[in-house]
Amino acid sequence: MKPRALVLFSGGQDSTVCLAWALQRYAKVETVGFDYGQRHAVELDCRHTVLRELRAAFPAWAARLGEDHLLDLRLLGRIGDTALTQQKAIEWQRDGLPNTFVPGRNLMFFTVAAALAYRREMRVLVGGMCETDYSGYPDCRDNTLKALQVALSLGLDTPLVIETPLMWLDKAEAWALADTLGGPALRDIVVEHTHTCYLGERGTRHAWGYGCGTCPACALRAKGFERHLAGSAPA
């Protein structure tokens, strides 16, 4: 059992699976979330529910799950002009990226998380970034995070490790990992209590959870869930 880790925890599917992954591996795990003026701020409420449900369903994990931190990064929302921080339609930009891309978001997340981890004597940061099934965000790429790990370690003069358990998994494999880590109990928590929808919709319940069902995040989550069920069904 490795010592301590800080998980970047949004209240979404990916960060919840990563939190479960960390709780299987580390003796003590803390969580950090960010209020960056996101349009789908409902995820900030979901964070508390997911943590409560994990503690109730998994007593062994509850013993390892420590303090939760919420940091104010609303500066990102004020300097950005994106569909995640403004009331605007989701569309593709001339640079080939969707306008849901928040420039510098993950770079800032990891930088302030590293500062928090340094003060709390944690040397492992865990994030749900992935470049397999994703929207093409450059700050989710493996090379970006490897470079950031080096920069943060040098800047803090202490070795830091950035773990990304989902980096090479598609969404179906992410659902499968949830089943492997926590079985039906964890899958139920992901379906019922996590939030992914870019539009913040929680009025409609689908087989895979709540959301508008049409935004890119919902589409990826739904397709992955269907592929996972198809792959795990008995022949």
C-alpha positions in Angstrom: 0.0 0.0 0.0 1.5 3.3 -1.2 1.4 6.2 1.2 -0.7 9.3 0.2 -2.4 10.8 -2.9 -4.4 13.8 -3.8 -7.2 13.2 -6.4 -8.5 15.9 -8.7 -12.2 15.2 -8.1 -14.9 17.0 -10.0 -17.9 14.8 -9.2 -17.9 13.4 -12.7 -17.6 9.8 -13.9 -13.9 9.8 -14.7 -12.7 11.4 -11.5 -15.0 9.1 -9.4 -13.4 6.1 -11.1 -10.0 7.5 -10.5 -10.8 8.2 -6.8 -11.8 4.5 -6.4 -8.6 3.5 -8.2 -6.6 5.6 -5.7 -8.5 4.3 -2.7 -7.4 0.8 -3.8 -3.8 1.7 -3.9 -3.0 4.4 -1.3 -3.1 4.4 2.5 -4.6 7.9 2.6 -6.4 9.8 -0.1 -7.6 13.4 -0.1 -9.7 15.1 -2.8 -9.6 18.5 -4.4 -12.2 20.2 -6.6 -12.3 23.5 -8.4 -15.0 26.2 -8.8 -13.9 27.8 -12.0 -17.3 29.4 -12.9 -18.3 26.3 -14.8 -21.7 26.3 -16.4 -22.3 22.8 -15.2 -21.7 23.8 -11.6 -24.2 21.1 -10.5 -21.1 18.8 -10.4 -19.9 20.7 -7.3 -23.0 19.5 -5.5 -22.5 16.0 -6.8 -19.0 15.8 -5.3 -20.4 15.8 -1.8 -23.0 13.1 -2.6 -20.5 10.9 -4.3 -18.1 11.1 -1.4 -20.9 10.3 1.1 -22.0 7.3 -1.0 -18.5 5.9 -1.4 -18.0 6.1 2.4 -21.3 4.3 3.0 -20.8 1.6 0.4 -17.1 0.9 0.9 -16.1 0.9 4.6 -12.5 0.0 3.8 -12.2 3.0 1.5 -13.9 5.2 4.0 -11.1 4.6 6.4 -8.6 5.8 3.8 -10.6 8.8 2.5 -9.5 12.0 4.1 -10.2 15.7 3.7 -11.9 17.2 0.7 -10.8 20.6 -0.5 -12.7 23.1 -2.8 -10.6 25.8 -4.4 -11.8 29.0 -6.0 -10.5 29.4 -9.5 -13.3 31.5 -11.0 -10.6 33.6 -12.7 -10.7 31.0 -15.4 -14.4 31.7 -16.1 -13.7 35.4 -16.2 -10.9 35.3 -18.7 -12.3 32.5 -20.8 -15.0 32.7 -23.5 -16.1 29.0 -23.6 -19.3 27.0 -23.7 -18.4 25.6 -20.3 -18.3 29.0 -18.7 -20.7 31.0 -20.8 -24.3 30.5 -22.0 -23.5 29.7 -25.6 -24.1 26.9 -28.0 -21.5 24.1 -28.2 -19.7 24.2 -31.6 -16.3 23.7 -33.2 -13.8 26.5 -33.5 -11.5 27.4 -36.4 -8.6 25.8 -34.6 -10.3 22.5 -34.7 -11.1 22.4 -31.0 -14.6 22.5 -29.5 -15.5 25.7 -27.7 -15.9 23.6 -24.5 -12.1 23.7 -24.3 -11.1 26.0 -21.3 -7.6 27.2 -22.1 -5.1 26.5 -19.3 -7.7 24.7 -17.1 -5.9 21.4 -16.4 -2.5 23.2 -16.2 -3.9 25.5 -13.5 -5.7 22.6 -11.8 -2.5 20.6 -11.4 -0.4 23.6 -10.4 -2.6 24.6 -7.5 -3.2 20.9 -6.6 0.6 20.5 -6.5 0.9 23.5 -4.1 -1.8 22.0 -1.9 -0.2 18.5 -2.0 3.2 20.0 -1.1 1.8 21.7 2.0 0.1 18.4 3.0 3.1 16.3 2.3 1.5 14.3 -0.5 3.6 13.5 -3.6 1.1 11.8 -5.9 -1.6 13.7 -7.9 -4.3 11.6 -9.6 -6.4 13.0 -12.5 -9.0 11.5 -14.9 -7.5 12.9 -18.1 -7.7 10.7 -21.2 -6.7 11.0 -24.8 -8.5 7.9 -26.1 -12.2 8.8 -26.0 -12.0 12.6 -25.6 -12.8 16.0 -27.2 -9.2 16.7 -28.3 -8.3 19.0 -25.5 -4.5 19.5 -25.6 -4.1 19.7 -21.8 -5.5 16.1 -21.5 -2.7 14.6 -23.5 -0.2 12.3 -22.0 2.8 14.3 -23.2 1.3 17.5 -21.7 1.0 15.9 -18.3 4.4 14.3 -18.4 5.9 17.6 -19.1 3.9 19.2 -16.3 5.0 16.5 -13.9 8.6 17.5 -14.6 8.0 21.2 -14.3 6.1 20.9 -11.0 8.8 18.6 -9.6 11.5 21.1 -10.5 9.5 24.1 -9.4 8.7 22.7 -6.0 12.1 20.9 -5.7 10.4 17.7 -4.7 9.5 14.6 -6.8 5.9 14.6 -7.8 4.0 11.9 -9.7 1.0 12.6 -11.9 -1.1 9.4 -12.2 -3.7 9.2 -15.0 -5.4 5.8 -14.8 -7.7 6.4 -17.7 -5.2 7.9 -20.1 -5.3 4.9 -22.5 -8.8 3.6 -21.8 -11.9 4.3 -23.9 -15.2 5.0 -22.2 -16.3 1.4 -22.3 -13.1 0.4 -20.6 -13.6 3.1 -18.0 -17.0 1.6 -17.1 -15.3 -1.8 -17.0 -12.7 -0.5 -14.6 -15.4 0.8 -12.3 -16.9 -2.7 -12.2 -13.5 -4.2 -11.5 -12.8 -1.8 -8.7 -16.2 -1.8 -6.9 -18.6 -4.0 -8.7 -22.3 -3.1 -9.0 -22.2 -0.8 -6.0 -19.6 1.5 -7.6 -21.3 1.4 -10.9 -24.6 2.4 -9.3 -22.9 5.4 -7.6 -21.4 6.4 -10.9 -24.8 6.2 -12.7 -26.9 7.8 -10.0 -24.7 10.4 -8.5 -21.9 11.6 -10.8 -22.4 14.4 -13.3 -20.8 14.7 -16.8 -23.3 16.7 -18.9 -21.9 20.0 -20.2 -25.3 21.6 -20.0 -25.8 20.8 -16.3 -29.0 18.8 -17.0 -30.1 16.5 -14.3 -33.8 16.3 -15.0 -33.6 13.3 -17.3 -32.4 9.8 -16.1 -30.9 7.6 -18.7 -29.5 4.0 -18.3 -26.0 5.6 -17.9 -27.0 8.4 -15.6 -28.4 12.0 -15.8 -27.8 14.4 -18.6 -29.2 16.1 -21.7 -28.2 13.0 -23.8 -26.9 15.1 -26.7 -23.9 17.1 -25.7 -20.4 15.6 -26.4 -19.9 14.5 -22.8 -23.3 12.7 -22.7 -22.7 11.1 -26.0 -19.3 9.7 -25.0 -20.7 8.5 -21.7 -23.7 6.8 -23.2 -21.8 5.2 -26.1 -19.2 3.8 -23.6 -21.9 2.4 -21.3 -23.6 0.7 -24.2 -20.4 -0.8 -25.4 -19.5 -2.0 -21.9 -22.8 -3.7 -21.4 -22.6 -5.3 -24.8 -19.0 -6.6 -24.1 -19.9 -7.9 -20.6 -23.1 -9.6 -21.6 -22.9 -13.5 -21.5 -22.5 -15.1 -25.0 
